[in-house]
Amino acid sequence: MKKIIVLISVVISTITYGQKYHEIKIDALEALVTPAVDLSYEYAINAYGSVGSSIFFRVDEPKTKEFRKFMLSPYYRHHFYDNKSYGQKGFFIEGLLNYVNYQDERQEDENYNDFGIGFGGGVKIISGGGFTIDGHAALIRNFQADDRSDDFLIRFGINLGFRFL
């Protein structure tokens, strides 16, 4: 019984010691400019680091013949400022991996995929109520799994979201 109580107290103290937050966000810029949705989830692993993933998908096909149909980007962010009241905010840098599915209606084989790795940065602002806004930009180097894919992909956006424990 003592071991269980000690284990529970260690787990509770570990959880409450670090600022472990969850964030759910939507890229407002992507939703306004393109017929697409970009949703993100981010988890704070310590006072300065967080991991997350972003998923992008088209809602409607654009008029162009070649376009991004789906994109999945897991990332790690390092924040340079930790506010004890609100957690991670301010400037950050990120490293990310990227999987993209393109659709090219000009070719017989319409769909093709590509993988990439990238680096970027941005700034995050957090309100006292948990509302978050972050602006970010990243440059991604594609591995060119298909000859049709571009060498680089530039990704940027403005995420609006909510942080909770």
Secondary structure, 3 states (H helix, E strand, C coil): CHHHHHHHHHHHHHHHHCCCCEEEEEEHHHHHHCCEEEEEEEEECCCCEEEEEEEEEECCCCCCCEEEEEEEEEEEEEEEEEECCCEEEEEEEEEEEEEEEEEECCCCCCEEEEEEEEEEEEEEEECCCCEEEEEEEEEEEECCCCCCCCCEEEEEEEEEEEEEC
